[in-house]
Structures are given as structure tokens and as C-alpha cells.
Amino acid sequence: MDLTGRAALVTGGSGDLGRAIAIALAEAGADVAVTWVGFREGAIETCRQVEKRGRRTAMVQLDQRDAAAIAPVVDTAAAELGRLDVLVNNAGWNIGVPFRDLEGLTADLWDHINEVNLRGPFLLARAAARHLRARGAGRIVNVASVAGLRPAGSSIAYAVSKAGLIHLTRCLAVALAPEVTANCVAPGLMEGTRMAKRLPAEVVESTRRLAVLQRATAVDDVAAQVVAFCRADSVTGQVLNIDGGVHFH
């Protein structure tokens, strides 16, 4: 699919990866709307970068834990850009709770993580479906994590939420075919990002040690793969690890 003149909604557009994805989509020719929760300045900068590339942009505040707010936000983004062809479920939330600390992983933390990381993307996809189907060539790209593929990451709840997001991707690929494709990227450790700074030090060190390339995941590599999935016409239900080779051994 040629992305020129298409319109995308990127959730979590105020963060490092969200901005990189928005910029990559804009450079591919798409107009881009972004959501943000508390970091308004970050969303403003992302929109500024999209505009610098000659594309239209919009920003809408959204707390994905508020289920009732999701559909209106999707409709607002579509109205601001005049259409909606791409949904990138990038927004996520984590907090460091060691796996062995079962008592520390409270029901409230479990709910918070899963409401943002798993329920939110489902509700966004459901709300966006009619827009994405309208022209017969919609795209959904979910941002999961290598933690969804192996028992690792900031907490059990985070790993489970990302595993669920990966399988949600496959289910959406079935539910929305043939008009819409659904694919997933599973990044490894992206050092320097706001999300990575919330990880326990031992998780950062072990992840770095396991990567055969001996380097962290590049944010721009993840953004480029999101664009590649959007361009592809015959790829759906797939998950791609971008982790420096952690899963090779």
C-alpha cells in the first residue's frame, strides 16, 4: 500500500517510540494523529515533527483505561485528518515488579497494566474497524514486546499483557480480513526511552547480555518495521522480533 495521502493514528505519540513511528509514517507520506495521556509537551513535539515533513497532524488526549473515551477519540482523529487508514497501538504502561515478588504484583497493578496494554488496543481496533474497512485497505500494527514471547520483562503482568496482544493481533487478522491487515512488532530493550527507564536494573542487564548483537534495540528499526507492515499487501497475523538476536539462543 502506498502511504501517500493516507491517515494514521498512533497511540502513545508523546513517547520516544511513538514519535519515531509518527515521523516514519509522515516521511512515507501519511498524515498522523497521536494520542497522549500526561506528557502533552511530548505530543506537541511529535506533531511539530510531522508538520516539518509536510503532513497534516492532530493530537488527542486519551487515557486507555477509560473505555468510554476510546471510540470518541478514534472518531475525532478520523475527522481531523479526513479519514483513517492505519492504527498503530503503541501506547503501553509498565512498572517494575520482580517475577518472584508475587505479593508485590497487586490486583490493581495487574488491572492497570492489562487495561492499557491489552484491553485498550482491542477497544481501539474495534472502534477503528469501520474507518479502516471503508476503503478496503486498512492496517493495524500492534507494538508488543519480547516479554510477550518469553517469561521476562518488567513484571509478570506486563509479559502476560504483551503475550495477549500478540495473540490479539492474530485474532484481529482473522476478524478484519480481507479489508484490514493486522501485524505486530515485538521490540527488545530500547535503552534511553522513558519506558526503559522504568525497568529494574537486573532486567536491563540480563537483556543486554542475551542479545547476540550485544546492542539494544534501535527505536528507528522498530519504526521502520511498522511502516513496512503498513506497506505490505499480503502480510497479516505476523509478529516480528526486533531484539538484537535475543531469540536466536
Number of C-alpha atoms within 10 A of each C-alpha: 14 12 19 14 16 21 28 30 30 25 28 27 33 27 22 18 23 27 26 21 27 31 27 21 28 28 18 19 19 26 31 31 29 26 26 24 16 11 14 16 12 18 26 17 15 28 24 16 18 25 17 13 16 13 22 20 24 23 24 19 17 21 17 26 17 11 15 10 15 22 15 12 20 25 15 16 25 21 12 18 19 11 19 29 27 28 28 29 26 22 26 22 14 21 19 18 21 18 16 10 11 11 9 13 18 13 10 8 17 16 15 17 23 23 21 21 28 23 20 22 27 18 17 21 26 16 17 25 23 13 20 26 18 14 13 13 17 29 28 30 27 24 28 31 28 24 22 22 17 12 14 19 28 23 28 21 24 30 24 23 25 26 21 18 26 25 16 21 27 18 13 21 22 15 14 20 15 14 16 24 29 30 25 28 23 21 23 27 27 21 17 11 13 12 18 18 14 14 20 16 12 11 18 19 11 11 20 21 14 17 20 14 13 13 17 21 21 17 22 16 14 25 21 17 18 24 20 14 23 27 15 13 15 9 14 23 18 17 20 18 19 23 27 21 17 18 15 9 7
